[in-house]
Amino acid sequence: MKGIFTLIFFCSVGLVSGQTKTTQALDDKYEGLTLYFYRNTLRMLNQKEDPAFDELIKDIEKMRFLMIDKTNSKFEKADYKKLLAGYQGEEYEEMMTGRYDGRNFDIYVKEKNGDIKGTVILATDSTSVIVLDILGKIALNKAPDLFKAIDGSTDIGRKIKDFISKDEDDKDNQGKDDKKKSKN
């Protein structure tokens, strides 16, 4: 019985540590929206019961979604370069760079004995940085489809929109506070 508990403990530690330290450091440094998905919660995003989406997520064990507002957090180009270097330092290899729907995409994978163990997808535009830190893999050419599904999910899309509008409200309030201070 004791051996079973020990095995369960080490398996759970392996799942927790399976995602990158670079993403964790990014989440610690910048305030943003962080969501975790497991295979079952990803399947709930498939509201239209699309078999192509089920095929897309079949090799994902766990995914961390992190969204940072670049303007609010003062995230600069140099920070993005450090982020990419961090993934490379964790033995992730750049596999693809592209542009889709107004965002730049960078995709990194970590292989062990020819099998992909982790995938990191970064999407950036003028206002935000989005990181999908995946324990598992997806077809690289389908990465934009995963973003589209996450954004198209009513619950997650609402959280993302609330996060963005909250930041805009905070900026508006900060501007009003600055005007009041300058008048006094």
C-alpha positions in Angstrom: 0.0 0.0 0.0 2.8 2.4 0.9 4.4 1.7 -2.5 1.2 2.7 -4.3 1.1 6.0 -2.5 4.8 6.6 -3.3 4.1 5.8 -7.0 1.1 8.2 -7.1 3.2 10.9 -5.5 6.0 10.7 -8.0 3.6 10.6 -10.9 1.8 13.7 -9.7 5.1 15.5 -9.2 6.1 14.5 -12.8 2.9 16.0 -14.1 3.3 19.3 -12.2 7.0 19.7 -13.2 6.3 18.6 -16.8 5.5 22.2 -17.8 8.2 24.8 -18.2 10.0 26.8 -15.6 10.1 29.7 -18.1 6.3 29.9 -18.2 6.1 29.8 -14.4 8.7 32.6 -14.2 6.7 34.7 -16.7 3.5 34.1 -14.7 5.3 35.1 -11.5 6.8 38.3 -13.0 3.8 39.7 -14.9 0.2 39.9 -13.8 -2.0 38.2 -16.3 -4.8 35.7 -16.9 -3.8 32.1 -16.2 -6.0 29.1 -17.0 -5.3 25.4 -16.7 -6.8 22.8 -18.9 -6.7 19.0 -18.8 -7.8 16.7 -21.6 -11.4 16.5 -20.2 -11.8 20.3 -19.9 -10.4 20.8 -23.4 -13.0 18.4 -24.7 -15.6 20.6 -23.1 -14.5 23.4 -25.4 -15.7 21.3 -28.3 -19.2 22.6 -28.1 -20.0 21.7 -31.7 -18.6 18.1 -31.2 -16.2 18.6 -34.0 -14.2 15.4 -34.6 -11.3 17.5 -36.0 -11.0 19.3 -32.6 -11.0 16.0 -30.7 -8.2 14.8 -33.0 -6.3 18.1 -32.4 -6.3 17.7 -28.6 -5.9 13.9 -28.3 -2.2 14.1 -27.3 -2.6 16.9 -24.8 -2.3 15.8 -21.2 -2.3 19.3 -19.6 -2.2 22.9 -20.9 -1.5 26.2 -19.2 -2.9 29.3 -20.9 -1.3 32.5 -19.9 -2.2 35.9 -21.3 -0.3 39.1 -20.4 -1.4 42.6 -21.4 1.9 44.1 -22.8 1.0 47.7 -22.3 -0.2 47.3 -18.7 2.7 45.2 -17.6 5.4 47.1 -19.6 6.3 43.9 -21.5 8.9 44.9 -24.1 10.5 43.2 -27.2 13.6 42.5 -25.1 11.4 40.6 -22.6 10.0 38.5 -25.4 13.6 37.6 -26.6 14.5 36.6 -23.0 11.3 34.5 -22.9 12.3 32.6 -26.1 15.8 32.2 -24.8 14.4 30.7 -21.6 12.5 28.0 -23.6 15.7 27.2 -25.5 17.5 26.9 -22.2 15.1 24.2 -21.2 15.9 22.3 -24.4 12.9 23.4 -26.4 13.6 23.7 -30.1 12.0 26.3 -32.4 9.9 24.4 -34.8 7.8 27.1 -36.5 7.3 30.8 -36.8 4.3 32.3 -38.5 1.6 34.9 -38.6 -2.2 34.3 -38.4 -5.1 36.6 -37.7 -3.0 39.6 -36.8 -0.7 37.6 -34.4 2.8 36.4 -34.6 3.2 32.7 -33.6 6.4 30.9 -32.3 6.1 27.2 -31.6 8.7 25.3 -29.6 8.8 21.6 -28.9 10.8 19.4 -26.5 11.7 15.9 -27.7 13.0 12.9 -25.9 14.0 9.8 -27.8 12.2 11.1 -30.9 8.9 11.6 -29.0 7.5 15.1 -28.4 7.0 15.6 -24.6 6.1 19.3 -24.5 5.0 22.0 -26.8 5.0 25.8 -26.2 3.0 28.0 -28.5 3.5 31.8 -28.1 1.2 34.3 -29.8 1.9 38.0 -29.7 0.3 41.1 -31.1 0.6 44.8 -30.3 -1.3 44.5 -27.0 -0.8 41.0 -25.6 1.4 37.9 -25.2 -0.3 34.6 -25.0 1.4 31.4 -24.0 0.1 27.9 -24.4 2.4 25.6 -22.4 1.4 22.1 -23.3 2.3 18.8 -21.7 2.0 16.7 -24.8 1.8 17.7 -28.5 -0.5 18.9 -31.2 -0.1 19.0 -35.0 2.0 22.2 -35.6 0.0 23.4 -38.5 -3.2 23.2 -36.3 -1.9 25.6 -33.5 -4.0 28.5 -34.8 -7.1 26.3 -34.7 -6.5 25.7 -31.0 -6.3 29.4 -30.4 -9.5 29.9 -32.4 -11.3 27.2 -30.3 -10.2 28.7 -27.0 -11.2 32.2 -28.1 -14.4 30.9 -29.5 -15.4 29.2 -26.3 -18.1 31.3 -24.7 -16.8 30.8 -21.1 -13.1 31.3 -21.9 -13.7 34.0 -24.5 -15.7 35.9 -21.9 -12.9 35.6 -19.3 -10.4 36.9 -21.9 -12.6 39.8 -22.9 -13.3 40.6 -19.2 -9.5 40.5 -18.6 -8.9 42.9 -21.5 -11.7 45.2 -20.6 -10.6 45.2 -16.9 -7.2 46.4 -18.0 -8.7 49.1 -20.2 -10.8 50.3 -17.3 -7.8 50.3 -15.0 -5.9 52.4 -17.6 -8.9 54.8 -17.9 -9.1 55.2 -14.1 -5.3 55.7 -13.9 -5.5 58.5 -16.5 -8.3 60.1 -14.5 -6.3 59.8 -11.3 -3.2 61.4 -13.0 -5.4 64.3 -14.2 -6.7 64.9 -10.7 -3.1 64.8 -9.3 -1.9 67.3 -11.9 -4.7 69.7 -11.1 -3.9 69.7 -7.4 
